[in-house]
Amino acid sequence: MDYTYTTQMTCSSQIRFHIEDDVISNIQFIGGCNGNLKAIAKLVDGWTVDKIESYLRGNTCGPRPTSCADQLAIAVREAYNATHAA
């Protein structure tokens, strides 16, 4: 399933990705630090929701309480919960 998440308090405005069971792929950040976000997307492609959360959740950017990486962790958990709701 393809999923789009609207980010909060970051330079990127959206994150798009594919979720299959708990595996995330085809990550694309809209806006933000192009090179860094392309690198993050490549590095975590094929990772599970739990692994992405364990590595990226809680990362901040400057004085902001979040970051694009943190927003990705939030987004994949939200997508997982939405696709596995009882």
Buried (B, 14 or more C-beta within 10 A) or exposed (E): EEBEBEBEEBBBEBBBBBBEEBBBEEBBBEBBBEEEBBEBBEEBBEBBBEBBBEBBBEBEBEEEEBBBBBBBBBBBBEBBEEEEEE
